[in-house]
């Protein structure tokens, strides 16, 4: 049984690229999860800050527009970094596919040089193809899951901000 490091080495440069993407992506995911959790914990402060920035002498439609802008600014600050996760989730399977194509190419090159007399010549290229394909999927799947979770959480935060701000403003009137 090979170790993870042996698989990474066997996959070559493409696996090292996938490993770098995975480290960057997982670091970003952890940071975003902490940031979003902290924001949810301190959400009342954000609501208060948005409401405090509204000039009550303005028309109701202008106040609503300023509230929407305040919510967008708050949610956008949380949104920063999600594109990194999404990009890694999108690129990783493509790198895996690149590995598949390279492995098959190496297999056919080996066959053209050595013939079909030794099946291990063909098998090594196919093995390379499968290792990199698996690597691409192993990187992509958790990034897709994390991106979808964070994006839906941000949508929920936006709805909660609107609801909480409306509840406070309508209680005042």
For each residue, the residues with C-beta under 8 A, 3 or more apart:
1:
2: 6 7 10
3: 6 7
4: 7 8
5: 8 9
6: 2 3 9 10
7: 2 3 4 10 11 15 131 134 135
8: 4 5 11 15 16 19 135
9: 5 6 12 15
10: 2 6 7 15 127 128 131
11: 7 8 14 15 16 18 99 128 131 132 135
12: 9 15 16 128 132
13: 16 17
14: 11 17 18 95 98 99 102 132 135
15: 7 8 9 10 11 12 18 19 99 131 132 135
16: 8 11 12 13 19 20
17: 13 14 20 21 95
18: 11 14 15 21 22 92 95 96 132 135 136 139
19: 8 15 16 22 23
20: 16 17 23 24
21: 17 18 24 25 88 91 92 95 139
22: 18 19 25 26 88 92 138 139
23: 19 20 26 27
24: 20 21 27 28 84 88
25: 21 22 28 29 84 85 88 89 139 143 146
26: 22 23 29 30 142
27: 23 24 30 31
28: 24 25 31 32 81 84 85
29: 25 26 32 33 85 142 143 146 150
30: 26 27 33 34
31: 27 28 34 35 81
32: 28 29 35 36 78 81 82 85 146 150
33: 29 30 36 37 146 150
34: 30 31 37 38
35: 31 32 38 39 78
36: 32 33 39 40 78 150 153 154 157
37: 33 34 40 41
38: 34 35 41 42
39: 35 36 42 43 46 74 78 157
40: 36 37 43 157
41: 37 38
42: 38 39 45 46
43: 39 40 46 47 157 160 161 164
44: 47 48 164
45: 42 48 49
46: 39 42 43 49 50 74 161
47: 43 44 50 51 161 164 165 168
48: 44 45 51 52
49: 45 46 52 53 70
50: 46 47 53 54 67 70 71 74 161 165
51: 47 48 54 67 165 168 169
52: 48 49
53: 49 50 66 70
54: 50 51 58 63 66 67 70
55: 58 63 66
56: 63
57:
58: 54 55 62 63 66
59: 62 63
60: 63 64
61: 64 65
62: 58 59 65 66
63: 54 55 56 58 59 60 66 67
64: 60 61 67 68
65: 61 62 68 69
66: 53 54 55 58 62 63 69 70
67: 50 51 54 63 64 70 71 162 165 169
68: 64 65 71 72
69: 65 66 72 73
70: 49 50 53 54 66 67 73 74
71: 50 67 68 74 75 158 161 162 165
72: 68 69 75 76
73: 69 70 76 77
74: 39 46 50 70 71 77 78 161
75: 71 72 78 79 154 157 158 161
76: 72 73 79 80
77: 73 74 80
78: 32 35 36 39 74 75 154 157
79: 75 76 82 154
80: 76 77
81: 28 31 32 84 85
82: 32 79 85 86 147 150 151 154
83: 86 87
84: 24 25 28 81 87 88
85: 25 28 29 32 81 82 88 89 143 146 147 150
86: 82 83 89 90 143 147
87: 83 84 90 91
88: 21 22 24 25 84 85 91 92 139 140 143
89: 25 85 86 92 140 143 144 147
90: 86 87 93 94 140
91: 21 87 88 94 95
92: 18 21 22 88 89 95 96 136 137 139 140 143
93: 90 96 97 136 137 140
94: 90 91 97 98 136
95: 14 17 18 21 91 92 98 99 132 135 136
96: 18 92 93 99 100 132 133 134 135 136 137 140
97: 93 94 100 101 133 136
98: 14 94 95 101 102 132
99: 11 14 15 95 96 102 103 128 129 131 132 133 135 136
100: 96 97 103 104 129 130 132 133
101: 97 98 104 105 129
102: 14 98 99 105 106 128 129 132
103: 99 100 106 107 125 126 127 128 129 130 131 132
104: 100 101 107 108 125 126 129
105: 101 102 108 109 125
106: 102 103 109 110 124 125 128
107: 103 104 110 111 121 122 123 124 125 126 129
108: 104 105 111 112 125
109: 105 106 112 113 125
110: 106 107 113 114 121 122 124 125
111: 107 108 114 115 116 121 122
112: 108 109
113: 109 110
114: 110 111 117 118 121
115: 111 118
116: 111 119 122
117: 114
118: 114 115 121
119: 116 122 123
120: 123 124
121: 107 110 111 114 118 124 125
122: 107 110 111 116 119 125 126
123: 107 119 120 126 127
124: 106 107 110 120 121 127 128
125: 103 104 105 106 107 108 109 110 121 122 128 129
126: 103 104 107 122 123 129 130
127: 10 103 123 124 130 131
128: 10 11 12 99 102 103 106 124 125 131 132
129: 99 100 101 102 103 104 107 125 126 132 133
130: 100 103 126 127 133 134
131: 7 10 11 15 99 103 127 128 134 135
132: 11 12 14 15 18 95 96 98 99 100 102 103 128 129 135 136
133: 96 97 99 100 129 130 136 137
134: 7 96 130 131 137 138
135: 7 8 11 14 15 18 95 96 99 131 132 138 139
136: 18 92 93 94 95 96 97 99 132 133 139 140
137: 92 93 96 133 134 140 141
138: 22 134 135 141 142
139: 18 21 22 25 88 92 135 136 142 143
140: 88 89 90 92 93 96 136 137 143 144
141: 137 138 144 145
142: 26 29 138 139 145 146
143: 25 29 85 86 88 89 92 139 140 146 147
144: 89 140 141 147 148
145: 141 142 148 149
146: 25 29 32 33 85 142 143 149 150
147: 82 85 86 89 143 144 150 151
148: 144 145 151 152
149: 145 146 152 153
150: 29 32 33 36 82 85 146 147 153 154
151: 82 147 148 154 155
152: 148 149 155 156
153: 36 149 150 156 157
154: 36 75 78 79 82 150 151 157 158
155: 151 152 158 159
156: 152 153 159 160
157: 36 39 40 43 75 78 153 154 160 161
158: 71 75 154 155 161 162
159: 155 156 162 163
160: 43 156 157 163 164
161: 43 46 47 50 71 74 75 157 158 164 165
162: 67 71 158 159 165 166
163: 159 160 166 167
164: 43 44 47 160 161 167 168
165: 47 50 51 67 71 161 162 168 169
166: 162 163 169 170
167: 163 164 170 171
168: 47 51 164 165 171 172
169: 51 67 165 166 172 173
170: 166 167 173
171: 167 168
172: 168 169
173: 169 170
